[in-house]
Amino acid sequence: MTLSFDLTTEGARDALRARAAQPEKQSLIGLTRAELGEALVASGTVPERQAKMRAQQLWHWMYVRGVSDFAGMFNISKDLRAELDKHFTVARPEIVEEQISSDGTRKWLFRFPPRGAGRPVEIETVYIPEEGRGTLCISSQVGCTLTCSFCHTGTQKLVRNLTAEEILAQLLTARDRLGDFPDRDTPDGAIVPAEGRKVSNIVMMGMGEPLYNFEAVKKALLIASDGDGLSLSKRRITLSTSGVVPEIFRTGEEIGVMLAISLHATNDDLRDLLVPINKKYPLKELIAACRAYPGLSNAKRITFEYVMLKDVNDSIEDAKGLIKLLKGIPAKINLIPFNPWPGTNYQCSDWETIEKFADYINNAGYASPIRTPRGRDILAACGQLKSDSERMRKVDRLALEAMMIAGHGEA
């Protein structure tokens, strides 16, 4: 049974309105250590000689202990905590809704405050628990510019890029909700294990094209992988792009995370239709950029995402074309059964067709796992994320979810 919680109570709304009436405080989340120190000095909160030490303290509380209120930073004096609270915040974003799928997948609808003259914006983040790991699917933009024809998210226009703070806030809040930070009573200085976390992997595969928001994504992922903080291994961070070729090499050089390519077709004519960015960066340029990805090896392979669309890209001839296209690239090919959404004209390939496609690729020497659809009953599956303002009417959404739960909406 699907569970859904509206976490914005009347009391919470009153508090948010009161907070909105106050001068906006600068968030310390998403700042580098150097920027943290500079902000503390500029505000007059700490003298310059203490800036480095205080920045490291705050870094520990934010990213190791997961504290979201200065009052919980016990090794900082009460007076300094009060001063910090006057100028800054480490608070989490508003959670409008949390949904829990029958398979354990969770989806959060976050609301972020306006930037400049804009309006508050909403994005979705998904957590997928699996045997031995838990993956958080993080958004990088509100909406998307790419208009991929099979993708529900792509039907929403781009509103704006997310900041490094807003990207990291998705990870921090997920760990809060999952109980993935140390208990408050854990002694200061205690060794907190990096293994065994509920969020062990993150993928930049949510709303938006990460490489069209490169600097904010880079900043957030470098903080997420910092060994003295959130401490996620770069081998457990995957950035997915639809093919922004000029930024692919920079991703390897400057961020150093795993790369995934939303491929979905093996010739330019079809990919122009499915993934329109292909008109700007055609397959020849995209594949050349993949071959040049820094650190590429059998131990560090590129993942190619391939959504299975009935009678569109699922023939054995397509499988042969895929093998020919990727020849010589250390690669894994993720086959994704298409996830239906209201208004789409596509259908998922038959299961027998998907298995034959996978067998052909496996026999050619490539790992080709078939991604198990997750969170379909809460529209949390791949390509289904949208912000609340763009959703269908609630009565229509509930009817669709009921149909899926009954098994009639499964592809």
C-alpha positions in Angstrom: 0.0 0.0 0.0 1.3 3.5 -0.9 1.7 5.9 1.9 1.6 9.7 1.5 2.3 12.3 4.1 1.6 16.0 3.9 4.4 17.4 6.1 3.3 21.0 5.8 1.0 21.4 8.8 -0.9 24.6 9.6 1.6 25.3 12.4 4.5 24.8 10.0 2.9 27.1 7.4 2.5 29.8 10.1 6.2 29.4 11.0 7.2 29.6 7.4 5.2 32.8 6.9 6.8 34.4 10.0 10.2 33.4 8.7 9.5 34.8 5.3 8.7 38.2 6.9 12.2 38.3 8.4 15.4 39.3 6.6 16.7 36.3 4.7 19.7 34.7 6.3 22.6 33.3 4.3 22.7 29.5 4.3 26.1 27.9 5.1 25.2 24.7 3.3 26.9 24.5 -0.1 29.8 26.8 0.8 33.4 25.6 0.5 35.5 25.7 3.6 37.2 28.9 2.4 33.8 30.5 1.6 32.6 29.5 5.1 35.5 31.3 6.7 35.1 34.3 4.5 31.3 34.5 5.4 32.0 34.3 9.1 34.6 37.1 9.0 32.5 39.3 6.7 29.5 39.1 9.1 31.7 40.0 12.1 30.8 36.7 13.7 34.4 35.6 14.3 37.8 37.2 14.0 39.9 36.3 11.0 42.4 34.4 13.1 39.6 31.9 14.1 38.0 31.6 10.7 39.7 28.4 9.6 39.0 26.6 12.9 35.4 27.7 13.1 34.8 26.8 9.5 36.1 23.3 10.2 33.8 23.0 13.3 30.8 24.0 11.2 31.7 21.6 8.4 31.8 18.8 10.9 28.4 19.6 12.4 26.7 20.1 9.1 28.1 17.2 7.1 29.2 14.5 9.7 26.6 15.0 12.4 23.8 16.4 10.2 22.9 19.1 12.5 20.3 21.5 11.1 20.2 24.1 14.0 23.1 26.0 15.5 21.7 25.1 19.0 22.8 21.5 18.5 26.5 22.4 18.0 27.5 21.7 21.5 31.3 22.4 21.3 30.6 26.0 20.2 29.9 28.6 22.9 26.3 29.7 23.5 27.1 33.3 22.7 28.7 32.3 19.3 25.8 30.0 18.5 23.4 33.0 19.1 25.6 35.2 16.8 25.7 32.5 14.1 21.9 32.3 14.3 21.5 36.0 13.7 23.3 35.9 10.4 23.1 32.4 9.0 21.0 29.2 8.7 21.8 25.5 8.2 18.1 24.6 8.1 16.5 22.1 5.7 14.1 23.0 2.9 10.3 22.6 3.4 9.1 19.1 2.7 5.6 19.4 1.2 5.0 15.7 0.8 6.6 12.4 1.4 5.4 9.3 -0.3 6.5 5.7 0.4 6.0 3.1 -2.3 4.8 -0.5 -1.6 8.4 -1.5 -2.6 10.1 0.8 -0.1 11.0 3.5 -2.6 10.5 7.0 -1.1 9.8 10.3 -2.9 9.9 13.7 -1.4 8.5 16.9 -2.8 10.7 19.8 -1.7 9.9 23.5 -1.8 12.7 26.0 -2.0 12.3 29.7 -1.4 12.3 32.2 -4.3 15.6 33.5 -5.7 15.5 37.2 -6.6 12.1 38.2 -7.9 11.1 34.6 -8.6 8.6 32.4 -6.9 9.1 29.4 -4.6 9.9 26.3 -6.6 9.3 22.6 -6.1 11.4 19.6 -7.1 11.3 15.8 -6.4 13.9 13.5 -5.0 13.7 9.7 -4.9 15.3 7.2 -2.6 15.6 3.5 -3.8 16.6 0.9 -1.2 18.2 -2.2 -2.6 20.0 -5.2 -1.2 23.4 -3.9 0.2 22.9 -0.3 -0.8 20.6 2.6 -1.0 20.5 5.1 -3.9 19.3 8.7 -3.8 18.3 10.2 -7.2 18.9 13.9 -7.0 17.6 16.8 -9.1 19.8 19.6 -10.5 17.2 21.9 -12.1 13.6 22.8 -11.6 12.1 21.5 -14.9 14.3 20.7 -17.9 15.2 22.2 -21.3 15.8 18.9 -23.2 12.2 17.8 -24.1 13.1 14.2 -24.5 10.0 12.8 -26.1 9.7 9.7 -23.8 10.4 11.6 -20.5 7.7 12.9 -18.2 10.1 15.4 -16.6 10.9 16.8 -20.0 7.4 18.0 -20.5 7.9 20.6 -17.8 9.7 23.8 -18.9 12.9 24.9 -17.2 12.2 27.3 -14.3 15.7 27.7 -13.0 18.9 26.0 -11.9 19.3 24.7 -8.4 22.1 26.1 -6.2 24.8 23.9 -4.7 22.9 24.4 -1.4 19.7 23.1 -2.8 21.4 20.1 -4.4 23.1 19.2 -1.1 19.9 19.8 0.9 18.3 16.9 -0.9 21.0 14.6 0.4 21.0 16.0 3.9 17.2 15.9 4.2 17.1 12.3 2.9 19.6 11.2 5.5 17.6 13.0 8.2 14.4 11.3 7.2 16.1 7.9 7.0 17.9 8.2 10.3 21.2 8.1 8.5 23.2 10.6 10.6 24.8 9.7 14.0 22.5 10.0 17.1 22.7 13.3 19.0 24.3 11.5 21.9 27.2 10.2 19.9 30.3 11.5 21.7 32.2 14.3 19.9 35.3 12.9 18.2 33.8 9.4 18.0 34.6 7.5 14.8 31.5 7.5 12.6 31.6 4.6 10.0 31.2 5.6 6.4 30.0 2.1 5.5 26.5 0.8 6.2 24.7 4.1 5.5 21.2 3.9 4.1 22.2 6.4 1.4 25.4 4.8 0.1 25.1 6.0 -3.6 23.8 9.1 -5.3 22.9 9.6 -8.9 22.4 12.9 -10.6 19.4 11.5 -12.6 16.5 13.5 -11.2 14.9 16.6 -12.7 17.1 18.5 -15.1 20.3 18.2 -17.1 23.2 18.3 -14.6 25.8 19.6 -17.1 23.6 22.6 -17.9 24.2 23.5 -14.2 27.8 22.5 -14.1 29.3 24.8 -11.5 26.6 24.2 -8.9 26.6 20.4 -9.5 30.4 20.3 -9.3 30.5 22.3 -6.0 27.8 20.1 -4.5 29.4 16.8 -5.5 32.8 17.8 -4.3 31.3 18.6 -0.9 29.3 15.3 -0.9 32.5 13.3 -1.6 34.7 15.2 0.9 36.3 12.6 3.2 35.9 14.8 6.3 32.2 15.3 5.7 29.5 13.4 3.9 32.3 11.1 2.7 30.6 9.5 -0.3 33.1 7.7 -2.5 33.3 9.2 -6.0 32.9 5.6 -7.3 29.4 5.7 -5.7 28.4 9.0 -7.3 27.1 8.9 -10.9 26.3 11.9 -13.0 23.9 11.2 -15.9 23.9 13.5 -19.0 21.9 13.4 -22.2 25.0 14.4 -24.0 26.3 17.9 -23.2 29.6 17.1 -25.0 31.7 20.1 -24.0 31.2 19.4 -20.3 31.8 15.7 -20.3 35.6 15.9 -20.2 35.4 18.6 -17.5 33.2 16.2 -15.4 36.0 13.6 -15.4 38.8 16.1 -14.8 37.2 18.5 -12.3 34.6 16.2 -10.4 35.9 12.7 -11.0 32.7 10.8 -10.6 31.2 8.0 -12.6 29.5 8.9 -15.9 26.2 7.8 -17.3 24.9 8.7 -20.8 21.2 8.7 -21.6 21.6 7.1 -25.0 18.4 5.4 -26.0 19.2 5.1 -29.8 22.0 4.0 -32.0 21.5 6.3 -35.0 21.1 10.1 -35.3 17.7 10.1 -36.9 16.0 8.2 -34.1 18.1 9.9 -31.3 17.2 13.3 -32.8 13.6 12.4 -32.1 14.0 10.8 -28.7 16.8 13.0 -27.3 16.7 16.3 -29.2 20.0 17.5 -27.8 21.5 15.1 -30.3 20.8 17.6 -33.1 23.4 19.9 -31.4 25.8 17.1 -30.3 25.4 14.1 -32.6 26.4 10.6 -31.8 29.8 10.8 -33.4 30.8 13.7 -31.1 29.2 12.1 -28.0 30.9 8.8 -28.4 34.3 10.5 -29.0 33.8 12.4 -25.8 33.0 9.2 -24.0 36.2 7.5 -25.3 38.2 10.5 -24.0 36.6 10.4 -20.5 39.4 10.7 -17.9 40.3 7.6 -16.0 38.1 5.3 -18.2 39.0 1.6 -17.7 37.4 -1.7 -17.1 37.3 -0.7 -13.4 35.7 2.6 -14.2 33.2 2.1 -16.9 30.7 4.4 -18.5 27.0 3.4 -18.0 24.8 3.8 -21.0 21.1 4.2 -20.2 18.8 2.6 -22.8 15.0 2.9 -22.4 13.1 0.0 -24.0 10.4 1.4 -26.3 8.1 -1.1 -28.1 8.7 -1.2 -31.8 10.9 1.9 -31.6 14.4 0.9 -30.5 14.1 -2.7 -29.3 14.9 -4.9 -32.2 17.9 -7.2 -32.5 19.1 -4.9 -35.3 19.1 -2.1 -32.7 21.1 -4.3 -30.3 23.7 -5.0 -33.1 23.9 -1.2 -33.7 24.4 -0.6 -30.0 27.3 -3.0 -29.8 28.9 -1.5 -33.0 28.5 2.0 -31.6 30.1 1.3 -28.2 32.9 -1.0 -29.5 36.1 -0.5 -27.5 34.5 1.6 -24.7 34.6 0.1 -21.2 30.8 0.2 -20.7 27.8 -1.2 -18.9 24.4 -0.9 -20.6 21.4 -0.4 -18.4 18.2 -1.5 -20.0 15.3 0.4 -18.7 11.7 -0.8 -19.2 9.7 2.2 -20.2 7.7 3.7 -17.3 4.3 4.9 -18.5 3.0 8.3 -17.6 -0.3 10.1 -18.5 -0.3 11.4 -22.0 2.6 9.4 -23.4 2.4 7.8 -26.9 5.1 5.2 -26.1 4.7 1.7 -24.8 7.2 -0.5 -23.0 8.8 -3.3 -24.9 7.4 -6.8 -24.2 9.4 -8.6 -21.5 10.4 -11.3 -23.9 11.8 -8.7 -26.3 13.8 -7.0 -23.5 15.3 -10.4 -22.4 16.3 -11.2 -26.0 17.9 -7.8 -26.4 19.8 -8.2 -23.1 21.0 -11.7 -24.0 22.4 -10.4 -27.3 24.3 -7.7 -25.5 25.5 -10.0 -22.8 26.8 -12.5 -25.4 28.7 -9.6 -27.0 30.6 -9.2 -23.7 28.8 -6.2 -22.1 27.0 -6.3 -18.8 23.4 -5.4 -19.5 21.2 -5.5 -16.4 17.5 -4.9 -16.8 16.6 -2.2 -14.3 13.8 -3.3 -12.1 11.1 -0.6 -12.2 10.8 0.9 -8.7 8.3 3.3 -7.2 5.8 3.2 -10.1 2.8 3.4 -7.7 4.1 6.9 -6.6 5.3 8.0 -10.0 8.9 7.9 -8.7 10.3 5.7 -11.5 12.9 6.8 -14.1 11.6 9.7 -16.2 8.5 10.3 -14.1 9.5 13.1 -11.9 7.8 16.5 -12.1 7.2 19.3 -9.8 3.9 19.6 -8.0 2.7 22.6 -10.0 2.9 20.5 -13.2 1.1 17.4 -11.9 -2.2 16.2 -13.2 -5.3 16.7 -11.1 -5.1 14.7 -7.8 -8.2 12.7 -8.7 -6.6 11.6 -12.0 -3.3 10.8 -10.3 -4.9 8.7 -7.7 -6.9 6.8 -10.3 -3.7 6.1 -12.2 -1.9 4.9 -9.1 -4.8 2.6 -8.2 -4.7 1.1 -11.7 -0.9 0.5 -11.4 -1.2 -1.1 -8.0 -3.9 -3.4 -9.3 -1.4 -4.5 -12.0 -3.1 -3.0 -15.0 -0.7 -0.1 -15.5 2.4 -2.3 -15.6 4.1 -2.4 -18.9 
